[in-house]
Amino acid sequence: MRLWKDYVHRPERQLWDDDEWGNPYWDCCGNPLEARALLDTVTRALSPRSARELRQAIGRFDAVWDRP
């Protein structure tokens, strides 16, 4: 969750550079896009109540990501 949270709060220019050129630090520190996909998998494995709570927390970060 921390990896995705930190990623979505980065300045737009850094996100663009990551998309265009890649990020050399992802090999050592983890790919935030893969972390987001893992969060979806974890959500499906949880009980309905826990999954709802996790989706709510993830939703706050996704809202930042989807912001124009």
Beta strands, then each sheet from edge to edge (+ up, - down):
end
